[in-house]
Amino acid sequence: MAPKAGTAVVPLIIAVDGRSGAGKTTLAVELAALLREHHTVSLFHLEDIYPGWDGLEAGMDRYVAGVLTPLAAGRTARWRAWDWTTDDDGPEHSTEPADVVIVEGVGAACRAALEFLDVSIWVHANEGVRRTSALKRDGDTFAPFWERWARQEQAWLDRDQPQRTADLVVDGHQDLAAPQRVRLALTGLPQCGSLLAVERAQRRAVTLEVERLPARPDGGALFAALYGGSACALWLDSSDSTPGGGGRSRFSILADNGGQFGQLARHTAGSTEVVSGPVTARIPGPFFRWLDGTWGRRSVPTPADYQCGFTLGWLGYLGYELKRETGGSSAPAGSLPDAALLFAGRAVVIDHEQEVTYLLTLAGPGRDEEARGWAAAARRAVEEASTPLAAPANNQDEAASQDETAPVGHPAPVFTARDTRAGYLDKVRRAQAEIREGNTYEVCLTTALRARTAAPVDALATYLSLRTASPAPFAHFLQFPGFAVASTSPERFLRLGANGALRAEPIKGTRRRSPDPSTDLALREDLRTSLKDRAENVMIVDLLRNDLSHAAMPGSVNVSRLCEIETYATVHQMVSTIDAQLRPGVSRAEAVAVAFPAGSMTGAPKISTMAILDQLEGAPRGVYSGAVGYFSLNGAADLAVVIRTLVLEDDDGGTRLSLGVGGAITADSDPADEWEEVRTKAFGVLSGLGSDFPDS
């Protein structure tokens, strides 16, 4: 439909580019059909104006000057189609401006075109697939010229490298649903948000289906059955919960990014990459801005008879280096993404208190066969993991009778420390000098233990060994391409309820447990009465009260629990609780950002202390000291602090392992005691591996 006289349509221009035979034309045609449901769409094919078999460069010039320039200004483009019979320009054609203009062909996203484009899509496929596809489409006409044309393509690619500037990257010929996934990805790009508001609303037009099963399966057996072969999977594991109550984390969540709704998001240095099947979107900008756009509003209600806060959504980790967005400075780049999240459109939730299991699935218009098939498989897996043969892995009494120092599936790794004892004590003294200068009150100094194995380590088996040695309320296992995270964290960072209730539960103060009951009781009492540990804890409580106040209703911030002692398998800990209510109008992602990173991992005041830590530590912390948990479709979030955590990275046939450890430094700290606290905090993970502390 042409625009009315006197009006100019300023279109959203989408370029679909890629080498010959990659699948550009099919994608562009089908994407245009999908977008025409709510918009006017014009489609232009560059192959119509290439001036002959040596005309790639000239064709791109004709395209930019004669087609793209007028369309970008909202004017009709008039161009001549190449007549391959006469080897000359043919009759004049026109392309009208529209809400959306799709330009498709080799060179559609050439360097000269970029200033006119809103979205660039790069479609790629291997040469064999491309050649077969192109010759099948064009028959014998193209065959004699394939190599000739390919050389022109390669020369242009070497110069312009359009695949590097693309907003979306698509694996061609891989998925019949690719056009629908591209449309979904377009709704996540900031430049498309206004025009594609209807499509964005449709993306949220999903319903949550919940099935309740009267079973409490063994989490390890269930995870292995459902997700043992998944490249991306996650287990938020309340591994110290018991039937009938006990522990601060009642639910375990198991999920991956499979199914039609599944996605993987990775953020690195100011850009978020979101993978959905064959489509990868690159979204520039801060992580928390992206999080606000994709999660910041409630999309599904919480069922009345379902008490877990998770109703499907995003799960994963936020690494410590995201502090660059919340007042901290940029640190040297680490080897892993600053954040990695998967979107789960289906999941299993175990309620340890009620001894029931829930199967959660998202459904669009009409429940599809894929969702039904997954639910049937999950139902069988839950049943099989609930049999007596599966139970011992989740039975703490039987687990405790095993040799807790026996490694699982590999020799015990041999760790080295980033800091020597003398070096760490020197850093403690330097931190105390900063305190005396009035630059900080408390410094949460950390170091790291590292190891490398020649053979690959079974990450899941390693995690199961850790949870046996040291069960914890906020334990978790994350599996991403190339790396895994195995944690026995006892500390909640932040919980945000669907109703806006906020809760932080910082830990400061630790004693390693003794096998002798009387000695163990004395250690607990020593921690309870320690003025130094209490002072550390209170400082962090004050810091978190201030953090939450930026997002909370005035007067709603209160300390409901102060310096209470909690006992875990390997340590006693001093824990406090701060509650608040989210202020109306404050985005949920902002509420997370104002408290990130956890004050118990920085010290106080937070921003100046993070700068001191950058100087003292001299290395990125990565996943350690960040947060792990979920961002649910009902607006809820629950995040744990990443401590007592082993990170496992694939490394040339072997595995690199790292374990972050540290403690809070105050003016009264004894440097030697701080080194002993590092050893204490490392003990739970090292014992689960059968490893020794490096200076032993």
BAGU-385437 format. One record per residue (C-alpha): x, y, z; residue in three letters. Coordinates in pm, whole numbers, padded with zeros to 5 digits, always signed. Example, Ala and Ser with C-alpha at 12.3 -4.5 7.8 and 13.67 -1.06 7.14 Angstrom:
2
+01230-00450+00780Ala;+01367-00106+00714Ser;
! end
This chain:
696
+00000+00000+00000Met;+00150+00336-00102Ala;+00158+00624+00147Pro;-00088+00909+00106Lys;+00024+01208-00096Ala;+00215+01459+00113Gly;+00318+01208+00378Thr;+00649+01032+00426Ala;+00680+00691+00584Val;+01012+00662+00766Val;+01052+00286+00761Pro;+01228+00037+00981Leu;+01488-00100+00739Ile;+01605-00458+00786Ile;+01892-00595+00579Ala;+01917-00972+00529Val;+02270-01048+00410Asp;+02490-01352+00362Gly;+02678-01543+00096Arg;+02500-01702-00200Ser;+02289-02001-00106Gly;+02287-01934+00270Ala;+01908-01907+00283Gly;+01862-01529+00276Lys;+01577-01515+00026Thr;+01358-01772+00199Thr;+01415-01609+00536Leu;+01337-01260+00400Ala;+01019-01370+00221Val;+00883-01561+00520Glu;+00980-01286+00766Leu;+00800-01032+00547Ala;+00487-01250+00553Ala;+00498-01270+00933Leu;+00545-00895+00978Leu;+00261-00816+00735Arg;+00018-00941+00999Glu;+00043-00599+01167His;+00250-00375+00936His;+00297-00271+00577Thr;+00612-00435+00440Val;+00818-00377+00125Ser;+01071-00633+00008Leu;+01363-00566-00225Phe;+01603-00827-00370His;+01952-00706-00460Leu;+01994-00977-00722Glu;+01751-00777-00939Asp;+02005-00499-00995Ile;+02348-00665-01001Tyr;+02488-00561-01342Pro;+02611-00902-01460Gly;+02829-01176-01319Trp;+03109-00933-01237Asp;+02875-00678-01088Gly;+02873-00729-00712Leu;+03055-00406-00626Glu;+02862-00203-00885Ala;+02538-00361-00768Gly;+02599-00252-00409Met;+02666+00104-00529Asp;+02340+00105-00729Arg;+02152-00038-00431Tyr;+02275+00221-00180Val;+02228+00521-00408Ala;+01912+00427-00593Gly;+01719+00209-00350Val;+01830+00251+00008Leu;+01880+00629+00010Thr;+01527+00722-00105Pro;+01356+00451+00104Leu;+01534+00563+00420Ala;+01395+00914+00357Ala;+01045+00777+00310Gly;+01046+00822-00069Arg;+00970+00575-00345Thr;+01279+00403-00485Ala;+01293+00378-00864Arg;+01542+00136-01011Trp;+01611-00066-01324Arg;+01622-00443-01316Ala;+01915-00604-01494Trp;+01818-00783-01813Asp;+02039-01094-01819Trp;+01934-01169-02178Thr;+02052-00838-02323Thr;+02322-00789-02058Asp;+02194-00438-01992Asp;+01948-00245-01778Asp;+01590-00341-01831Gly;+01264-00164-01751Pro;+01217+00066-01452Glu;+01062-00070-01132His;+00970+00093-00802Ser;+00971-00004-00436Thr;+00741+00189-00208Glu;+00830+00292+00149Pro;+00640+00104+00419Ala;+00638+00050+00794Asp;+00907-00213+00738Val;+01142-00240+00442Val;+01336-00565+00404Ile;+01635-00554+00170Val;+01783-00893+00088Glu;+02089-01013-00095Gly;+02466-01032-00097Val;+02584-00686+00010Gly;+02257-00571+00171Ala;+02458-00480+00484Ala;+02767-00349+00307Cys;+02961-00076+00484Arg;+02809+00204+00274Ala;+02458+00085+00368Ala;+02503+00079+00745Leu;+02403+00443+00804Glu;+02061+00371+00650Phe;+01990+00040+00825Leu;+01806-00018+01151Asp;+01875-00392+01170Val;+02135-00607+01001Ser;+02082-00984+00978Ile;+02366-01212+00868Trp;+02274-01561+00743Val;+02553-01815+00722His;+02593-02177+00617Ala;+02887-02393+00510Asn;+02996-02385+00147Glu;+02866-02729+00060Gly;+02516-02648+00181Val;+02523-02306+00015Arg;+02635-02438-00323Arg;+02377-02717-00325Thr;+02102-02472-00227Ser;+02199-02205-00481Ala;+02234-02444-00774Leu;+01908-02620-00685Lys;+01734-02282-00693Arg;+01900-02137-01004Asp;+01977-02457-01194Gly;+02254-02466-01451Asp;+02247-02088-01498Thr;+02458-02021-01188Phe;+02688-02324-01205Ala;+02946-02188-01455Pro;+02978-01867-01256Phe;+02984-02003-00897Trp;+03360-01964-00841Glu;+03369-01629-01022Arg;+03094-01486-00802Trp;+03237-01645-00488Ala;+03568-01461-00538Arg;+03384-01129-00549Gln;+03194-01219-00233Glu;+03516-01310-00053Gln;+03690-00988-00155Ala;+03396-00786-00024Trp;+03372-00987+00299Leu;+03744-00940+00366Asp;+03693-00566+00338Arg;+03355-00493+00500Asp;+03314-00793+00738Gln;+02935-00748+00770Pro;+02902-01055+00991Gln;+03079-00866+01269Arg;+02835-00573+01268Thr;+02518-00782+01235Ala;+02247-00741+01498Asp;+02121-01094+01433Leu;+02314-01398+01311Val;+02115-01691+01168Val;+02228-02047+01091Asp;+02074-02097+00750Gly;+01890-02417+00650His;+01882-02535+01014Gln;+01532-02472+01144Asp;+01198-02429+00967Leu;+01093-02204+01256Ala;+01385-01963+01195Ala;+01161-01681+01058Pro;+00944-01694+01371Gln;+01256-01693+01589Arg;+01393-01395+01396Val;+01068-01206+01452Arg;+01091-01289+01823Leu;+01453-01170+01832Ala;+01361-00844+01658Leu;+01121-00758+01940Thr;+01417-00769+02180Gly;+01622-00511+01988Leu;+01585-00156+02125Pro;+01558-00002+01776Gln;+01254-00220+01699Cys;+01073-00180+02030Gly;+00831+00095+01928Ser;+00726-00030+01585Leu;+00704-00394+01689Leu;+00508-00327+02008Ala;+00228-00557+01895Val;+00469-00843+01831Glu;+00634-00773+02166Arg;+00297-00799+02338Ala;+00227-01125+02157Gln;+00558-01259+02283Arg;+00421-01220+02634Arg;+00086-01374+02548Ala;+00170-01704+02712Val;+00011-01903+02988Thr;+00172-02106+03265Leu;+00062-02465+03307Glu;+00143-02640+03635Val;+00112-03012+03706Glu;+00145-03138+04066Arg;+00299-03480+04131Leu;+00295-03649+04475Pro;+00668-03726+04473Ala;+00996-03596+04616Arg;+01259-03728+04374Pro;+01631-03738+04431Asp;+01758-03421+04269Gly;+02082-03568+04139Gly;+01915-03862+03969Ala;+01646-03638+03821Leu;+01892-03379+03689Phe;+02106-03649+03528Ala;+01802-03807+03364Ala;+01653-03485+03228Leu;+01956-03266+03162Tyr;+02266-03482+03171Gly;+02308-03432+02796Gly;+02210-03064+02784Ser;+02472-02803+02693Ala;+02281-02548+02903Cys;+02107-02656+03222Ala;+02069-02536+03578Leu;+01985-02679+03918Trp;+01903-02441+04202Leu;+01943-02699+04473Asp;+01814-02654+04824Ser;+02039-02938+04932Ser;+01993-02902+05307Asp;+01612-02907+05304Ser;+01428-03180+05487Thr;+01064-03296+05470Pro;+00835-03103+05699Gly;+01047-02788+05706Gly;+01394-02677+05802Gly;+01637-02463+05612Gly;+01578-02125+05453Arg;+01531-02252+05098Ser;+01237-02481+05051Arg;+01240-02537+04673Phe;+01478-02687+04419Ser;+01448-02585+04053Ile;+01578-02788+03756Leu;+01563-02648+03403Ala;+01736-02610+03068Asp;+01688-02390+02761Asn;+01520-02656+02548Gly;+01191-02625+02365Gly;+01042-02350+02152Gln;+01080-02086+02425Phe;+01436-02173+02525Gly;+01707-01906+02497Gln;+02063-01846+02616Leu;+02185-01496+02706Ala;+02550-01404+02760Arg;+02669-01054+02849His;+03027-00945+02799Thr;+03172-00593+02820Ala;+02862-00394+02732Gly;+02686-00628+02488Ser;+02430-00903+02543Thr;+02414-01198+02303Glu;+02083-01387+02305Val;+02070-01727+02131Val;+01737-01881+02033Ser;+01783-02195+01825Gly;+01959-02090+01502Pro;+01921-01717+01573Val;+02169-01508+01772Thr;+02083-01147+01863Ala;+02348-00894+01965Arg;+02210-00619+02186Ile;+02447-00336+02282Pro;+02414-00161+02616Gly;+02435-00229+02990Pro;+02328-00565+03126Phe;+02074-00428+03372Phe;+01909-00224+03096Arg;+01870-00543+02893Trp;+01740-00728+03199Leu;+01482-00458+03262Asp;+01360-00482+02904Gly;+01329-00859+02900Thr;+01215-00925+03257Trp;+01113-00601+03423Gly;+00736-00652+03413Arg;+00509-00934+03526Arg;+00394-01163+03242Ser;+00217-01449+03418Val;+00030-01474+03749Pro;+00131-01711+04026Thr;-00117-02001+04061Pro;-00307-01985+04389Ala;-00206-02337+04502Asp;+00162-02300+04406Tyr;+00390-02143+04666Gln;+00727-02122+04487Cys;+00822-01781+04351Gly;+00952-01925+04022Phe;+00696-01938+03740Thr;+00947-01995+03456Leu;+01176-01727+03316Gly;+01549-01650+03325Trp;+01799-01839+03544Leu;+02176-01812+03573Gly;+02453-01598+03717Tyr;+02555-01233+03735Leu;+02932-01209+03768Gly;+03111-00971+04003Tyr;+03245-00762+03711Glu;+02893-00624+03650Leu;+02990-00385+03929Lys;+03102-00157+03644Arg;+02730-00079+03599Glu;+02659-00014+03968Thr;+02936+00224+04070Gly;+03245+00007+04039Gly;+03525+00030+03787Ser;+03593-00197+03492Ser;+03829-00483+03575Ala;+04050-00686+03341Pro;+03838-00916+03126Ala;+03800-01269+03257Gly;+03764-01586+03051Ser;+03388-01621+03113Leu;+03091-01396+03029Pro;+03010-01123+03282Asp;+02665-01283+03306Ala;+02506-01596+03161Ala;+02135-01677+03182Leu;+01911-01933+03019Leu;+01540-01883+02956Phe;+01338-02183+03070Ala;+01000-02237+02910Gly;+00968-02560+03106Arg;+01108-02672+03441Ala;+01075-02907+03737Val;+01027-02763+04088Val;+01066-02981+04397Ile;+00889-02867+04714Asp;+01093-03032+04991His;+00857-02924+05267Glu;+00538-03062+05113Gln;+00719-03351+04941Glu;+00562-03281+04604Val;+00701-03198+04259Thr;+00567-02955+04000Tyr;+00608-02966+03623Leu;+00594-02616+03475Leu;+00542-02544+03104Thr;+00470-02233+02900Leu;+00200-02255+02640Ala;+00117-02021+02355Gly;-00210-02030+02162Pro;-00287-02400+02192Gly;-00070-02654+02374Arg;+00180-02806+02135Asp;+00303-03165+02099Glu;+00656-03067+02204Glu;+00535-02948+02547Ala;+00322-03260+02593Arg;+00615-03483+02501Gly;+00846-03307+02748Trp;+00589-03331+03029Ala;+00548-03704+02970Ala;+00925-03759+02979Ala;+00961-03544+03291Ala;+00680-03734+03462Arg;+00859-04065+03400Arg;+01191-03920+03518Ala;+01034-03793+03841Val;+00880-04133+03907Glu;+01206-04318+03844Glu;+01407-04073+04058Ala;+01162-04121+04346Ser;+01226-04494+04384Thr;+01418-04625+04688Pro;+01719-04700+04466Leu;+01754-04330+04384Ala;+01706-04203+04739Ala;+02051-04242+04899Pro;+02205-03955+04698Ala;+01964-03718+04873Asn;+01974-03889+05215Asn;+02211-03694+05433Gln;+02251-03967+05693Asp;+02362-04223+05435Glu;+02572-03964+05254Ala;+02749-03875+05578Ala;+02851-04237+05621Ser;+03045-04227+05295Gln;+03409-04121+05274Asp;+03361-03747+05234Glu;+03715-03697+05111Thr;+03686-03947+04826Ala;+03692-03771+04489Pro;+03422-03862+04238Val;+03527-03986+03894Gly;+03876-03832+03885His;+04192-03795+04095Pro;+04183-03522+04357Ala;+04293-03193+04192Pro;+04609-03031+04327Val;+04549-02661+04389Phe;+04784-02365+04399Thr;+04704-02032+04564Ala;+04707-01700+04381Arg;+04850-01543+04697Asp;+05104-01691+04932Thr;+05030-01670+05302Arg;+05283-01387+05338Ala;+05141-01206+05037Gly;+04785-01231+05167Tyr;+04886-01107+05513Leu;+05053-00809+05345Asp;+04729-00731+05161Lys;+04539-00749+05491Val;+04776-00490+05637Arg;+04736-00268+05330Arg;+04360-00290+05370Ala;+04393-00187+05733Gln;+04606+00109+05624Ala;+04316+00220+05400Glu;+04085+00189+05701Ile;+04317+00404+05914Arg;+04323+00664+05636Glu;+03943+00683+05653Gly;+03892+00550+05297Asn;+03686+00250+05412Thr;+03548+00082+05723Tyr;+03559-00280+05611Glu;+03731-00454+05317Val;+03611-00795+05196Cys;+03941-00917+05059Leu;+03950-01229+04842Thr;+04199-01457+04674Thr;+04167-01771+04461Ala;+04284-02131+04450Leu;+04343-02284+04108Arg;+04408-02628+03961Ala;+04425-02794+03620Arg;+04359-03156+03537Thr;+04499-03331+03230Ala;+04173-03521+03174Ala;+03826-03364+03170Pro;+03645-03348+03504Val;+03284-03467+03528Asp;+03126-03144+03651Ala;+02797-03297+03768Leu;+02970-03577+03958Ala;+03193-03315+04118Thr;+02892-03112+04227Tyr;+02721-03418+04373Leu;+03034-03484+04578Ser;+03037-03123+04702Leu;+02671-03129+04808Arg;+02733-03455+04997Thr;+03025-03304+05188Ala;+02860-02967+05247Ser;+02483-02939+05185Pro;+02359-02579+05180Ala;+02029-02392+05137Pro;+02137-02203+04823Phe;+02354-02464+04653Ala;+02348-02463+04275His;+02487-02632+03966Phe;+02511-02445+03636Leu;+02609-02605+03307Gln;+02694-02377+03012Phe;+02888-02443+02690Pro;+03253-02472+02789Gly;+03216-02430+03164Phe;+03018-02521+03476Ala;+02961-02374+03822Val;+02926-02597+04130Ala;+02835-02417+04452Ser;+02740-02495+04810Thr;+02644-02138+04897Ser;+02472-02080+05232Pro;+02395-01711+05164Glu;+02099-01540+05004Arg;+02185-01217+04823Phe;+01838-01082+04748Leu;+01485-01211+04719Arg;+01217-01005+04545Leu;+00865-01138+04573Gly;+00600-01100+04304Ala;+00430-00867+04555Asn;+00741-00647+04580Gly;+00869-00780+04914Ala;+01250-00748+04936Leu;+01478-00956+05158Arg;+01859-00969+05195Ala;+02037-01214+05429Glu;+02406-01127+05459Pro;+02658-01357+05626Ile;+02959-01222+05810Lys;+03139-01430+06072Gly;+03254-01791+06029Thr;+03387-02076+06244Arg;+03495-02415+06110Arg;+03308-02695+06284Arg;+03473-02958+06501Ser;+03384-03329+06506Pro;+03396-03313+06886Asp;+03050-03201+07010Pro;+03173-03000+07307Ser;+03441-02825+07102Thr;+03191-02760+06826Asp;+02948-02603+07076Leu;+03228-02385+07212Ala;+03314-02267+06859Leu;+02952-02173+06800Arg;+02943-01979+07126Glu;+03271-01809+07043Asp;+03121-01684+06719Leu;+02798-01573+06888Arg;+02987-01361+07143Thr;+03260-01228+06912Ser;+03253-00848+06912Leu;+03471-00837+06599Lys;+03242-01064+06396Asp;+02936-00881+06520Arg;+03088-00548+06415Ala;+03161-00689+06066Glu;+02805-00814+06034Asn;+02646-00490+06154Val;+02853-00286+05906Met;+02717-00495+05618Ile;+02364-00474+05756Val;+02391-00094+05753Asp;+02526-00105+05398Leu;+02237-00322+05277Leu;+01981-00108+05457Arg;+02116+00183+05255Asn;+02119-00017+04929Asp;+01759-00131+04969Leu;+01641+00215+05069Ser;+01710+00339+04714His;+01440+00106+04579Ala;+01214+00069+04884Ala;+00908+00250+05013Met;+01009+00503+05280Pro;+00994+00351+05626Gly;+00968-00007+05499Ser;+01332-00106+05556Val;+01378-00301+05877Asn;+01620-00552+06028Val;+01408-00851+06125Ser;+01703-01063+06240Arg;+02045-00945+06360Leu;+02359-01155+06405Cys;+02196-01493+06456Glu;+02406-01809+06434Ile;+02329-02075+06173Glu;+02506-02411+06157Thr;+02595-02597+05836Tyr;+02782-02917+05763Ala;+03130-02764+05782Thr;+03089-02417+05939Val;+02895-02199+06182His;+02789-01863+06032Gln;+02654-01531+06165Met;+02349-01424+05960Val;+02121-01118+05958Ser;+01801-01040+05767Thr;+01692-00705+05618Ile;+01338-00668+05477Asp;+01179-00391+05270Ala;+00896-00322+05025Gln;+00963-00220+04665Leu;+00857+00137+04592Arg;+00588+00169+04321Pro;+00737+00280+03992Gly;+01084+00138+04059Val;+01183-00126+03805Ser;+01260-00468+03941Arg;+01589-00486+03754Ala;+01689-00155+03915Glu;+01610-00298+04259Ala;+01859-00578+04190Val;+02116-00338+04046Ala;+02119-00098+04342Val;+02214-00384+04575Ala;+02466-00549+04341Phe;+02724-00678+04414Pro;+02640-00809+04758Ala;+02777-00586+05031Gly;+02900-00893+05217Ser;+03146-00943+04930Met;+03269-00582+04904Thr;+03276-00410+05241Gly;+03166-00058+05330Ala;+03123+00197+05192Pro;+03070-00007+04879Lys;+03196+00206+04589Ile;+03519+00332+04745Ser;+03590-00013+04889Thr;+03546-00181+04549Met;+03813+00054+04412Ala;+04048-00047+04695Ile;+03977-00414+04622Leu;+04062-00364+04255Asp;+04406-00242+04360Gln;+04465-00510+04623Leu;+04342-00811+04426Glu;+04460-00718+04077Gly;+04247-00985+03904Ala;+03883-01031+03807Pro;+03667-01238+04041Arg;+03442-01365+03761Gly;+03142-01569+03873Val;+03268-01571+04232Tyr;+03122-01291+04450Ser;+02838-01242+04202Gly;+02487-01382+04226Ala;+02304-01694+04103Val;+01932-01749+04086Gly;+01619-01674+03887Tyr;+01420-01386+03738Phe;+01067-01519+03713Ser;+00787-01427+03472Leu;+00569-01325+03766Asn;+00821-01053+03858Gly;+00984-01247+04140Ala;+01358-01304+04179Ala;+01568-01503+04423Asp;+01947-01477+04410Leu;+02222-01639+04615Ala;+02570-01501+04676Val;+02832-01699+04482Val;+03056-01829+04761Ile;+03188-02179+04844Arg;+03188-02218+04467Thr;+03400-02415+04221Leu;+03418-02295+03859Val;+03518-02560+03603Leu;+03632-02455+03253Glu;+03714-02679+02958Asp;+04083-02642+02872Asp;+04251-02826+02584Asp;+04125-03171+02680Gly;+04148-03104+03053Gly;+03970-02885+03305Thr;+04070-02564+03481Arg;+03924-02527+03830Leu;+03906-02214+04041Ser;+03780-02152+04393Leu;+03741-01799+04528Gly;+03782-01747+04903Val;+03827-01452+05137Gly;+03706-01265+05441Gly;+03618-00925+05583Ala;+03903-00706+05708Ile;+03846-00447+05981Thr;+04078-00231+06186Ala;+04081-00501+06458Asp;+04157-00793+06226Ser;+04453-01015+06301Asp;+04621-01093+05965Pro;+04707-01450+06067Ala;+04348-01515+06171Asp;+04226-01384+05835Glu;+04443-01640+05656Trp;+04293-01912+05876Glu;+03946-01790+05777Glu;+04041-01835+05411Val;+04140-02195+05491Arg;+03815-02249+05681Thr;+03598-02127+05396Lys;+03785-02336+05141Ala;+03751-02654+05348Phe;+03397-02751+05245Gly;+03471-02746+04873Val;+03820-02897+04904Leu;+03694-03182+05123Ser;+03427-03263+04866Gly;+03702-03295+04605Leu;+03941-03487+04827Gly;+04191-03202+04786Ser;+04414-03026+05038Asp;+04466-02656+05092Phe;+04780-02557+04895Pro;+05003-02478+05196Asp;+04926-02805+05375Ser;
! end
